[in-house]
Amino acid sequence: MPIRGIRGAVNISADEPDEVFQATQELLTAILDANPTLKPDDLASVLFTATPDLHSAYPAQAARAMGWSHVPLLCFQEMSVVGSMPHVVRVLLHWNTDQPQDSMTHIYLRGTSNLRPDPTQDRNDK
C-alpha cells in the first residue's frame, strides 16, 4: 500500500500553550473533515514544524489529546527564512492509503493559503 502526504498549516495568534494547542487541533480536525476516509489508525507518522517564534508548546500534544496515541509524532523547528510568515504551525501527515495523491485535500487556515500557491489545490483560509 502506498503512503500519501497531506499538508496543512495554521497561523497562531500568540505564542501561548493554549493557542498552539487549540489552533493545532483546529487544523487536524479540518484535515480529517476534508479527507473523510482518513483514520488516525491509517497514519504511518505525522511531522509538525513550528516557526522559531513559537516555543511555548509542542503541536504534537494536540494530536495526542485527540486520541492519536499510537501514531508516531515528531516536532521540528521550521527554517528561519527572512520575510517568511511568523507564528505558523505546519503539518505533514503520512497516510497509508490506496487513494491517489491528487485526491488528498490539503488544509491551510488563518491566512496561510499562500504557503502552498498551487492553483490545483483548494484554498481554505477559514
DADA-V759254 format. One record per residue. N is the residue number from 1. RES is the residue in one small letter. PSI is psi in whole degrees, -180 to 180 (999 if undefined). Layout:
# DADA-V759254
N,RES,PSI
N,RES,PSI
This chain:
# DADA-V759254
1,m,133
2,p,160
3,i,131
4,r,153
5,g,139
6,i,128
7,r,158
8,g,165
9,a,155
10,v,143
11,n,134
12,i,130
13,s,-29
14,a,148
15,d,74
16,e,139
17,p,-44
18,d,-37
19,e,-42
20,v,-45
21,f,-52
22,q,-45
23,a,-38
24,t,-42
25,q,-38
26,e,-44
27,l,-49
28,l,-39
29,t,-42
30,a,-37
31,i,-45
32,l,-42
33,d,-38
34,a,-17
35,n,74
36,p,-20
37,t,-4
38,l,127
39,k,139
40,p,-33
41,d,-19
42,d,1
43,l,128
44,a,-40
45,s,166
46,v,130
47,l,133
48,f,143
49,t,153
50,a,141
51,t,155
52,p,-19
53,d,-1
54,l,116
55,h,16
56,s,-18
57,a,156
58,y,125
59,p,-30
60,a,-25
61,q,-33
62,a,-40
63,a,-42
64,r,-42
65,a,-20
66,m,2
67,g,9
68,w,58
69,s,-24
70,h,2
71,v,126
72,p,124
73,l,144
74,l,138
75,c,142
76,f,161
77,q,131
78,e,151
79,m,145
80,s,99
81,v,132
82,v,129
83,g,1
84,s,160
85,m,129
86,p,168
87,h,51
88,v,133
89,v,129
90,r,156
91,v,146
92,l,113
93,l,133
94,h,108
95,w,123
96,n,106
97,t,152
98,d,-4
99,q,147
100,p,152
101,q,-35
102,d,-3
103,s,-3
104,m,139
105,t,116
106,h,146
107,i,128
108,y,118
109,l,158
110,r,51
111,g,16
112,t,5
113,s,-25
114,n,-6
115,l,-16
116,r,78
117,p,50
118,d,114
119,p,-14
120,t,-9
121,q,147
122,d,144
123,r,134
124,n,-66
125,d,55
126,k,999
